[in-house]
Amino acid sequence: MKETHLMSIGLDIGTCTTKLVVSRLTLTERGSSLTISHDEITERKLLYASPIYRTPLLDSITIDAAQLTEFLERELANAGVTLAEIGSGAVIMTGETATKTNAEALLHGLAEQAGAFVVATAGSDLEAIMAGKGSGAAGRSHTLHNTVANMDIGGGTANVVWFQNGIPIATVTFHMGGSVVRLQADGKVTYVSSAIQRWLTEHGILIVPGQSVDIHELRVLARCMARVVGQFVADRQEKAGAELLLLGQRPPQIPYADEWMLSGGIAELLTRPAIMELAEVTAYNDIGPLLAQAILETWTELGFPLVKAGHMQRATVIGAGLQSVELSGSTVHADAGTLPMRNVPIMKLHLQQEPVRLATALKDLFQQASQLYGTSNQAPFGIALTTEQEQSFTYKQLQVLAGQLIPQLTFHFTHHHTIVMLCDQDMAKALGQLLSLGCQGSPRIVCIDGISLDFGDYIDLGELIGNRTIPVIVKTLIFPNETSEVRL
């Protein structure tokens, strides 16, 4: 069996803390003389985990880009890894950091600086899923064939994901974190997150900057916040109070969880002794220690079965570094100069056997895609071709299919464009070659298989590995009116 190694990094820039991990993915070629060989990720090994640093800010609305760049360079040097060695991974901004004024530009800049195929992403749904994979909740759900929920609690937000048989089925995020209220050692409040102001007013809790508070007032705040969130995820009737803490949309239904895991910086505090003095609360100049205690008490009262997470404070960054990459099948085609590619939106086309119906479907698809995504980007959108389970294509049928696709591709796209075709059968190499020959570079063609995709997904494609497989990251949000499979 032939093995290839891929170095991957994960960089998590959170509300309070920033950390980096370096991992090594082992790709093994599988197959026999009677089958088409393919690559599998057979091992994911964590090689280096950086110390946890405070996220550097210039002011309350601006991230310190220079310090983050220095952090990345320094920690990669400490890990003994050069930029040229990095082949995959993700830079993710989490919690309130993603709302800073320079967040988006910095996010993409760091991703490009970190390597040719390092994905830049921000968003609570993906953050929840990465944390759930990094904590071990996804793996445990897959192994036990049950539903495991993971709540990752950081400085500004708490992200919940439910995995059923290892597949994410729902996510929800709350403005609940250790740093939503910050204070000095003497109990003087220095900051209250604007995201929780309406919730505080609704619950009659008066806490404002400049006010001095005692441990009793802070305990009431932490217990109330933990209780309304706990009742919400338990799908209790009295959960209405949590609506004001929601970030984004609530899931259409709250799944039942056989088990719960808690991860994130707050989860690290769960095993601390009960807090009795104000000085213990203000150890981190926020309410984190009290919130951790309140969450543990609430989850116990609600009867949630708790299991220990494999990784706690580094769950999100480990998920980003180790669990974000899939591999294409081994029958791939990519015209020269097309890879890597980032943020390609996906349209879905069900293939029809009848040429007339296929031509109509293609026309409708290109019209819809052009309206949604335009044609200004180098890779405006990709097309996921789906077939009936029992359907298979002969080479002659692939020629007919290519003959239908080529006029649409050459009409809508030019030599500045690249079109990505994704197949659910082992036909990508043959179809890609036919399309490339027919289009003559206008547009250029990338054709892969082996990746499950749906409408609304975005994908990132890395460089060819061994001229036979392509690393792929699929980025999907769970929208409020659907509970479709989400994969990374």
C-alpha positions in Angstrom: 0.0 0.0 0.0 1.3 3.4 -1.0 1.2 6.1 1.7 1.4 9.9 1.3 1.6 12.4 4.2 -0.2 15.8 4.3 0.6 18.4 6.9 -2.4 20.3 8.2 -2.8 23.3 10.5 -5.7 24.6 12.5 -5.8 28.2 13.8 -8.6 29.3 16.0 -9.0 33.0 16.7 -11.6 33.3 19.4 -13.3 36.0 21.5 -10.7 35.6 24.3 -8.0 33.1 23.2 -6.0 32.1 20.1 -4.4 28.8 19.5 -2.8 26.7 16.7 -2.3 23.0 16.1 -0.3 21.2 13.5 -1.2 17.7 12.5 -0.2 15.0 10.0 -2.7 13.2 7.8 -1.7 9.8 6.4 -3.2 9.1 2.9 -3.2 5.4 1.9 -3.9 4.1 -1.6 -6.4 1.3 -1.5 -7.6 -1.1 -4.2 -6.7 -4.2 -6.1 -5.9 -5.1 -9.6 -9.6 -5.7 -10.2 -10.8 -2.3 -8.8 -10.0 1.4 -9.3 -7.6 2.4 -6.6 -8.5 5.3 -4.3 -7.0 7.1 -1.4 -8.2 7.2 2.2 -7.2 9.2 5.2 -6.0 6.3 7.5 -4.5 8.3 10.3 -4.8 11.8 11.8 -2.0 12.6 14.2 -1.7 15.7 16.3 2.0 16.8 16.1 2.0 20.2 17.9 -0.4 22.3 20.0 0.6 25.9 20.7 0.2 27.5 24.1 -3.1 29.4 24.5 -2.7 33.1 24.0 -5.1 36.0 24.6 -6.5 37.2 21.3 -4.7 40.5 20.5 -6.9 43.6 20.0 -6.0 47.1 19.1 -9.3 48.3 20.6 -12.8 46.9 21.2 -13.6 46.6 17.5 -10.2 45.9 15.9 -8.0 42.8 15.9 -4.3 43.4 16.1 -3.3 41.9 12.7 0.5 42.4 13.2 0.5 40.4 16.5 -1.6 37.5 14.9 0.9 37.4 12.0 3.8 37.2 14.4 2.0 34.5 16.4 1.5 32.4 13.3 5.1 32.7 12.2 6.4 32.0 15.7 4.3 29.0 16.4 5.0 27.4 13.0 8.7 27.8 13.7 8.2 26.2 17.2 6.4 23.3 15.5 9.3 22.9 13.1 7.1 23.3 10.0 7.6 25.5 7.0 4.8 27.1 5.0 5.8 25.0 2.0 5.0 21.8 3.9 1.4 22.8 4.8 -1.1 21.2 2.5 -4.4 21.6 4.3 -6.2 23.0 7.3 -8.4 25.8 8.4 -8.2 29.3 9.9 -11.4 30.0 11.8 -12.7 33.0 13.6 -15.1 32.2 16.4 -17.3 34.0 18.8 -17.3 37.8 18.9 -14.0 38.0 17.1 -15.7 37.3 13.8 -17.7 40.6 14.3 -14.6 42.9 14.5 -14.2 45.5 11.7 -11.1 43.9 10.1 -12.1 40.3 10.7 -12.9 39.2 7.2 -9.8 40.7 5.5 -7.6 39.4 8.2 -9.1 36.0 8.1 -8.4 35.5 4.4 -5.0 37.1 4.7 -3.9 34.7 7.4 -5.3 31.7 5.4 -3.3 32.7 2.3 -0.2 33.3 4.4 -0.6 29.9 6.1 -0.5 27.8 2.9 -1.8 27.1 -0.5 -4.8 25.2 0.7 -5.7 26.6 4.1 -9.4 27.5 4.3 -10.6 30.7 5.8 -14.0 30.4 7.5 -16.2 32.1 10.1 -19.6 31.2 11.2 -21.3 29.6 14.2 -22.6 26.5 12.4 -19.2 25.5 11.1 -17.6 26.4 14.4 -20.0 24.2 16.3 -19.3 21.3 13.9 -15.6 21.6 14.1 -15.7 21.8 17.9 -17.9 18.7 18.0 -15.5 16.8 15.8 -12.5 18.0 17.8 -14.1 17.1 21.2 -14.8 13.6 20.1 -18.6 13.9 20.0 -18.8 13.0 16.3 -16.6 10.0 16.6 -18.5 8.7 19.7 -21.8 9.1 18.0 -20.5 7.2 15.0 -19.1 4.4 17.1 -22.1 4.0 19.4 -24.8 4.7 16.7 -26.5 7.2 18.9 -27.0 11.0 19.2 -24.4 13.0 21.0 -24.6 16.7 21.5 -21.6 18.9 22.1 -21.7 22.4 23.6 -18.5 24.4 23.1 -18.5 27.4 25.5 -15.9 30.1 24.9 -15.6 33.8 25.8 -18.5 35.2 23.8 -20.6 32.3 22.5 -21.7 28.8 23.2 -22.1 26.6 20.1 -24.2 23.4 20.2 -24.2 20.6 17.6 -26.1 17.3 17.6 -24.5 14.3 15.9 -26.6 11.3 14.9 -24.5 8.3 13.9 -21.6 10.7 13.4 -23.5 13.1 11.1 -24.4 16.7 12.2 -28.2 17.1 12.2 -28.6 20.5 13.9 -26.7 23.4 15.4 -27.6 26.4 17.5 -25.5 29.2 19.0 -26.1 31.4 22.1 -24.6 34.6 23.3 -23.4 32.8 26.4 -19.7 32.9 27.4 -17.2 33.7 30.1 -16.5 37.2 28.8 -20.0 38.5 28.1 -19.5 40.3 31.5 -16.0 41.4 32.5 -14.9 42.8 35.9 -12.0 43.8 38.1 -10.9 42.0 41.2 -12.9 44.3 43.4 -16.1 43.5 41.5 -16.3 46.6 39.4 -17.9 45.8 36.0 -15.8 46.9 33.1 -17.7 45.5 30.1 -21.1 44.0 29.3 -21.7 42.5 25.9 -24.3 44.4 23.9 -25.6 41.0 22.6 -27.1 40.2 26.1 -28.5 43.6 26.9 -32.1 42.8 25.9 -31.9 39.5 27.7 -30.7 41.1 30.9 -33.5 43.7 30.8 -36.1 41.0 30.1 -35.0 39.1 33.2 -34.7 42.1 35.4 -30.9 41.8 35.9 -29.2 45.2 36.2 -25.5 45.0 35.4 -23.8 47.9 33.7 -20.2 49.1 33.2 -19.0 51.0 36.2 -21.3 49.2 38.7 -19.8 47.2 41.6 -21.4 43.8 42.0 -21.0 41.0 44.6 -20.8 37.3 44.2 -24.5 36.8 44.8 -25.5 39.1 41.9 -23.0 37.3 39.6 -24.2 33.9 40.7 -27.8 34.9 39.9 -26.7 36.0 36.4 -24.8 32.8 35.7 -27.5 30.5 37.0 -30.2 32.3 35.1 -28.3 32.2 31.8 -27.4 28.6 32.1 -30.9 27.6 33.1 -32.7 29.3 30.1 -30.1 27.8 27.7 -30.4 24.4 29.3 -34.2 24.4 29.1 -34.0 25.5 25.4 -31.7 22.6 24.4 -33.9 20.3 26.5 -36.9 21.5 24.4 -38.8 22.5 27.5 -42.0 24.6 27.3 -40.4 27.3 29.4 -37.5 27.9 27.0 -38.8 31.2 25.6 -36.2 33.3 27.6 -33.4 31.9 25.6 -34.6 33.3 22.3 -33.0 36.7 23.2 -29.6 34.9 23.5 -29.8 33.2 20.1 -27.1 34.1 17.5 -28.7 33.4 14.1 -31.7 31.2 13.6 -32.9 28.4 15.9 -33.1 24.9 14.4 -36.6 23.8 13.3 -36.6 21.2 16.0 -34.4 20.4 19.0 -33.1 16.8 18.7 -32.9 14.5 21.8 -29.4 13.7 22.8 -28.5 10.4 24.3 -25.3 11.9 25.7 -23.7 15.4 26.1 -20.2 16.7 25.9 -18.9 20.1 27.0 -15.9 21.7 25.4 -14.2 25.1 25.1 -12.4 27.3 27.7 -15.4 27.2 30.1 -15.5 23.4 30.1 -11.9 23.4 31.3 -13.2 25.0 34.5 -15.9 22.4 35.3 -13.6 20.3 37.6 -12.7 23.3 39.8 -13.9 23.4 43.4 -17.1 25.2 44.2 -16.6 29.0 44.1 -17.1 30.7 47.4 -15.3 34.1 47.1 -15.4 37.0 44.6 -11.6 36.6 44.1 -12.2 33.1 42.7 -14.8 34.5 40.3 -12.5 37.3 39.0 -9.5 35.1 38.4 -9.8 35.7 34.6 -11.5 39.1 35.0 -14.8 37.7 33.8 -17.7 35.4 34.9 -16.2 32.2 33.4 -15.6 30.2 36.6 -19.2 31.0 37.9 -20.7 30.2 34.5 -18.9 26.8 34.3 -20.3 25.9 37.7 -23.8 27.1 36.8 -23.8 25.0 33.5 -22.7 21.9 35.3 -25.4 22.3 38.0 -28.1 23.0 35.3 -27.1 20.0 33.1 -27.2 17.8 36.2 -30.6 19.1 37.3 -32.0 18.5 33.7 -30.7 14.9 33.7 -28.4 15.3 30.7 -26.0 12.3 30.6 -22.5 13.9 30.6 -19.5 12.2 29.1 -16.0 13.7 29.2 -14.8 15.3 26.0 -11.6 14.0 24.4 -10.4 17.6 24.0 -11.9 20.6 25.7 -10.2 24.0 25.4 -8.6 23.1 22.0 -11.7 21.3 20.6 -12.4 23.8 17.8 -8.8 24.2 16.7 -8.2 20.4 16.7 -11.4 20.0 14.6 -10.2 22.6 12.2 -6.7 21.0 11.8 -7.5 17.3 11.9 -11.1 16.9 10.8 -11.7 19.4 8.0 -10.4 17.6 5.0 -11.9 14.9 2.7 -10.4 13.3 -0.3 -11.8 13.1 -3.8 -12.1 9.8 -5.6 -9.1 8.7 -7.8 -10.7 9.2 -11.2 -10.2 13.0 -11.4 -9.4 15.5 -14.1 -7.9 19.0 -13.6 -6.7 21.3 -16.4 -3.4 22.9 -15.8 -3.3 25.9 -13.6 -6.8 25.4 -12.1 -5.8 24.3 -8.5 -6.1 25.2 -5.7 -9.6 26.8 -5.6 -11.5 28.4 -2.8 -15.2 29.1 -2.0 -16.8 27.5 -5.0 -20.6 27.4 -4.6 -22.4 24.3 -5.7 -25.5 23.8 -7.8 -27.1 20.3 -8.1 -28.2 18.7 -11.3 -30.0 15.4 -11.5 -29.0 13.7 -14.8 -31.9 12.8 -17.1 -31.4 10.0 -19.6 -33.6 11.7 -22.2 -31.5 14.3 -24.1 -34.4 16.8 -24.4 -35.1 16.8 -20.7 -31.4 17.1 -19.9 -31.1 20.1 -22.2 -34.0 21.8 -20.5 -32.6 21.1 -17.0 -29.2 22.4 -18.0 -30.6 25.6 -19.4 -32.7 26.2 -16.2 -29.6 25.4 -14.0 -27.3 27.9 -15.7 -30.0 30.6 -15.6 -30.5 30.1 -11.9 -26.8 29.8 -11.1 -26.0 33.0 -13.0 -28.7 34.9 -11.1 -27.4 33.6 -7.8 -23.7 33.8 -8.2 -23.0 35.7 -11.5 -20.0 34.9 -13.6 -17.4 37.4 -12.4 -15.4 35.0 -10.3 -12.8 32.7 -11.8 -14.9 29.7 -10.7 -18.4 31.1 -10.5 -20.0 27.8 -9.4 -19.7 24.1 -9.5 -22.2 21.5 -10.7 -22.8 18.3 -8.7 -24.2 15.7 -11.1 -26.4 13.1 -9.4 -27.8 9.9 -10.9 -30.2 7.1 -9.9 -28.6 4.5 -7.7 -28.8 1.8 -10.3 -27.8 4.1 -13.2 -24.4 3.7 -14.8 -22.8 5.4 -17.8 -21.1 3.8 -20.8 -18.4 5.8 -22.5 -20.8 6.4 -25.4 -23.4 7.8 -22.9 -20.7 10.0 -21.4 -20.0 11.4 -24.9 -23.7 12.3 -25.2 -23.6 13.9 -21.8 -20.5 15.9 -22.7 -22.2 17.0 -25.9 -25.1 18.4 -23.9 -22.8 20.2 -21.4 -20.2 21.7 -23.7 -22.5 24.2 -25.6 -23.8 25.5 -22.2 -20.3 25.8 -20.7 -18.7 27.6 -23.7 -21.7 29.9 -24.0 -21.7 31.0 -20.3 -17.9 30.9 -19.6 -14.7 32.1 -21.2 -11.0 31.2 -20.9 -10.9 33.3 -17.7 -13.2 30.8 -16.0 -12.9 27.4 -14.5 -15.9 25.1 -14.1 -16.0 22.4 -11.4 -18.0 19.3 -12.2 -18.6 16.7 -9.4 -19.9 13.2 -10.1 -21.5 10.7 -7.8 -20.1 7.8 -10.0 -16.5 6.8 -10.9 -16.6 8.7 -14.2 -14.9 12.0 -13.4 -11.7 11.4 -15.4 -13.4 10.3 -18.6 -16.1 13.1 -18.4 -13.4 15.7 -17.5 -11.3 14.7 -20.5 -14.3 14.9 -22.9 -15.3 18.3 -21.5 -11.7 19.6 -21.6 -11.3 18.5 -25.2 -14.6 20.0 -26.3 -14.2 23.3 -24.4 -10.6 23.9 -25.5 -9.8 25.9 -22.4 -12.9 28.2 -22.5 -13.6 27.3 -19.7 -11.0 25.2 -18.1 -12.3 22.0 -16.5 -12.0 20.4 -13.1 -13.9 17.1 -12.7 -13.9 15.0 -9.5 -15.9 12.3 -7.8 -16.1 10.7 -4.4 -17.5 13.7 -2.5 -21.1 14.0 -1.3 -22.5 17.5 -2.0 -25.8 19.3 -2.0 -27.2 22.7 -3.2 -25.9 25.5 -1.0 -22.5 23.8 -0.2 -19.2 25.6 -0.8 -16.1 23.7 -1.6 -12.3 24.3 -1.5 -10.0 22.2 -3.7 -6.3 21.7 -3.0 -3.5 20.6 -5.2 -3.4 17.2 -6.8 -1.7 14.6 -4.6 0.2 12.0 -6.4 -1.7 12.9 -9.6 -4.6 10.9 -8.5 -6.6 12.6 -5.7 -7.6 16.1 -4.5 -8.0 17.2 -0.9 -11.5 18.8 -0.6 -13.2 20.8 2.2 -17.0 21.0 2.0 -18.5 23.9 3.9 -22.1 23.8 4.7 -24.5 25.8 6.9 -27.5 24.2 8.4 -30.3 26.5 7.4 -33.4 27.1 9.6 -35.9 25.2 7.5 -33.9 22.0 6.7 -32.1 19.3 8.6 -30.0 17.9 5.7 -26.6 16.2 6.2 -23.7 18.5 6.8 -20.2 17.4 6.1 -16.8 19.0 6.3 
